[in-house]
Amino acid sequence: MTVKVTGKYIPGNSIIHRLDPRAGFFGFLFLTAAVIMTDSIPGYLLMTAFVAAIVYISGLSINTVLSTLRRLLLFFIVIFVMNALFYTSENPIWHFLIFSLSMEGLAQGGNVVSRVILIIVLSNVFTMTTMPIGIMHAIETMIKPLKFAGLPVEEIAVILAIAVQFIPTILEESDMIRKAQTARGARFESKKLHERALALIPMLLPIFLAAFRKADELSLAMEARGYRGAKHRTALKQQNMNRNSYAALLICASVLTAEIFL
């Protein structure tokens, strides 16, 4: 069975796939800011509905977009509990030493978890509907003003784009290594926390070796294709902002404005 790795580009012909990468990138930034600004029930309802609409329009399956959330379940529980127990409140429900449970703390924990979930879903949709070369051009456009400060903008854009695309690759390698370790008796599903932690230790070295091997293969492939730095590189296809791209940016900016007032 093929493993669906979150974050990898999935070819498609949806409106979101056809957007200019720069529109998708800055739209993602607008919506991320909107999620961070959200702090009310109407605001969360608006953002949830809008994110659900984006997932539907993109043509991506729900399981693929949400696969990351299942792997991060323990992380969500930890950040919820941390916010719930360490939030300072004048009327705590329960208090013991440095721990303090209150309705405000529970609300804060829910806020943080909800924001992280929405941002992860948005990032998944963006990376799954935008080609790596498009992400690189979008990042380059965003950091272009740094060129006046003497920074190598093109090289930085290439590094960041490769780093973004390496995340799903490493996740795929980790999943394969985990299955191999499980077949050899590793107890990743054990109910005992220390056993699960000990089972993770043998995974670290193979994951690092896989990452270095992938990096070496990528560098050889880039050399074989004549890559000699991004400074004088030209694009095979020129990206042009079309009407749909401008409309998408306007809609995302409108959602951000609505969240500010909500």
Secondary structure as UniProt FT lines:
FT   TURN            6..7
FT   TURN            15..18
FT   HELIX           21..37
FT   HELIX           41..58
FT   HELIX           62..71
FT   HELIX           73..86
FT   STRAND          94..96
FT   TURN            97..98
FT   STRAND          99..101
FT   HELIX           103..129
FT   HELIX           132..142
FT   HELIX           144..149
FT   HELIX           153..183
FT   TURN            184..185
FT   TURN            188..189
FT   HELIX           193..224
FT   TURN            225..226
FT   TURN            231..232
FT   HELIX           243..261
//
